[in-house]
Amino acid sequence: MKTIAALAALALLSACATSGGGGGPRADWSCDGGAAFSARISTGGDGSAEVFAGGQVYRLPRVTGASGLRYSNGSVEYWERGGSATLSGARGGPYNNCRRG
């Protein structure tokens, strides 16, 4: 019985670890003033981004932008274009003139 319970717990943990739903590779950004954050664009077709900044995780839906990739929940905005990015409204900012790496 203990073996079955252990296997069930392991299966549950495995499902949690893989239920991210198509997250792509995580990109690290270094910004002016020493600020930094990471972002992962969903590859699962939901058109969202997961942004890691200031000890917080922000899930942002994609919104229409004039150029590049833009994601916003109305309070936090991540905008990537031309090899650079900005992040506004997130803890730990400002995140201006950000470059990968």
C-alpha positions, 0 to 999 in steps of 0.5 A: 500500500505504501508503494502505491501511495508513493507512486501516486505522489510521484505521478502528481508531482510529475504532472505539476512539474510539466503542466506549464503548458508550452513555455519556451526558453527563458531569456535573461535581460540586463538593463540600465542601472543594474536591473535584470529580469527574465521572460519566457514566451509561451509556445503553447498558442495562448499568446502569453509571456511569463516574466520574472522580476523583483521576486515576482512572476507576472503572467501577461497576455499578448497585446497588439503593438506597433512593432515587436512583441508586447505583453500587458495585464494593464498594470505590467507591460513587457515589450521586446523589439529590435533586440532590446526590451523594456518592462514597466510596472513590475517590482524592482524596476525601472527596467529600461534599455534592456539587452539579452544576457 
